[in-house]
């Protein structure tokens, strides 16, 4: 089993409230879940209204499938996100060595 994690960090320019952050977060999470059948969660900076950190997780039997899903998810986020993507990192884990 292969598990892939895509960490995404955004800067929300001009955002003045957690409500505005939540609106962006919920929209991105829902679109990612619907299109790619992935798990998405806000994982850091929960009380910081100008920063959003999401983790996108998927699993498959093949590394290529996991990498493909995460790269497509990243491309979609870059295309549709109203926030500035400041950092992204992909990690792949395998239960076999």
C-alpha positions as CSV (number, residue, x, y, z in Angstrom):
1,X,0.0,0.0,0.0
2,X,1.3,3.4,-1.0
3,X,0.2,6.6,0.9
4,X,0.8,10.1,-0.5
5,X,0.5,13.3,1.4
6,X,0.5,16.8,-0.3
7,X,1.1,19.6,2.2
8,X,-0.2,23.0,0.9
9,X,0.5,26.3,2.6
10,X,-1.4,29.4,1.5
11,X,-1.3,33.1,2.3
12,X,-4.7,34.8,2.3
13,X,-3.9,38.4,1.4
14,X,-6.4,40.9,2.8
15,X,-8.3,38.3,4.8
16,X,-9.4,39.8,8.1
17,X,-11.3,37.0,9.8
18,X,-11.4,33.3,10.4
19,X,-14.8,33.3,8.7
20,X,-13.1,34.4,5.4
21,X,-10.4,31.8,5.9
22,X,-13.1,29.1,6.5
23,X,-14.9,30.1,3.2
24,X,-11.7,29.5,1.2
25,X,-10.8,26.4,3.1
26,X,-14.2,24.7,2.7
27,X,-14.3,25.5,-1.0
28,X,-10.9,24.1,-1.7
29,X,-11.5,21.0,0.4
30,X,-14.9,20.2,-1.2
31,X,-13.5,20.6,-4.8
32,X,-10.5,18.4,-4.1
33,X,-12.7,15.7,-2.4
34,X,-15.2,15.7,-5.2
35,X,-12.8,15.6,-8.1
36,X,-10.0,13.3,-6.8
37,X,-11.6,11.2,-4.0
38,X,-8.9,12.3,-1.5
39,X,-9.0,13.2,2.1
40,X,-8.3,16.8,2.9
41,X,-7.8,18.5,6.3
42,X,-6.7,21.8,7.7
43,X,-3.6,20.8,9.7
44,X,-1.9,23.9,11.0
45,X,-2.3,27.6,11.7
46,X,-5.9,27.0,12.7
47,X,-6.3,30.4,14.5
48,X,-4.2,32.5,12.0
49,X,-6.6,34.2,9.6
50,X,-4.0,35.0,6.9
51,X,-2.5,31.5,6.7
52,X,-4.1,28.3,5.5
53,X,-2.3,24.9,5.7
54,X,-4.0,21.9,4.1
55,X,-3.0,18.2,3.8
56,X,-4.3,16.2,0.9
57,X,-3.9,12.4,1.4
58,X,-4.5,9.6,-1.0
59,X,-3.7,5.9,-1.1
60,X,-3.3,3.3,-3.9
61,X,-1.4,0.1,-4.8
62,X,1.0,1.9,-7.1
63,X,3.3,4.8,-6.5
64,X,2.6,6.2,-10.0
65,X,-1.1,6.4,-9.2
66,X,-0.5,8.3,-6.0
67,X,1.9,10.7,-7.6
68,X,-0.4,11.3,-10.5
69,X,-3.4,12.1,-8.2
70,X,-1.4,14.5,-6.0
71,X,0.1,16.3,-9.0
72,X,-3.3,16.7,-10.6
73,X,-4.7,18.0,-7.3
74,X,-1.8,20.5,-7.0
75,X,-2.4,21.7,-10.6
76,X,-6.1,22.2,-9.8
77,X,-5.4,24.1,-6.6
78,X,-2.9,26.4,-8.4
79,X,-5.5,27.1,-11.1
80,X,-8.5,27.8,-8.9
81,X,-7.3,29.0,-5.5
82,X,-8.0,32.6,-4.6
83,X,-5.1,32.5,-2.1
84,X,-1.4,32.6,-2.9
85,X,0.3,29.2,-2.7
86,X,3.5,29.8,-0.7
87,X,4.7,26.3,-0.1
88,X,4.0,22.8,-1.2
89,X,5.6,19.5,-0.3
90,X,4.8,15.9,-1.3
91,X,5.6,12.8,0.7
92,X,5.2,9.2,-0.3
93,X,5.0,6.4,2.2
94,X,5.1,2.7,1.5
95,X,4.4,-0.2,3.9
96,X,6.9,-2.3,2.1
97,X,10.7,-1.7,2.0
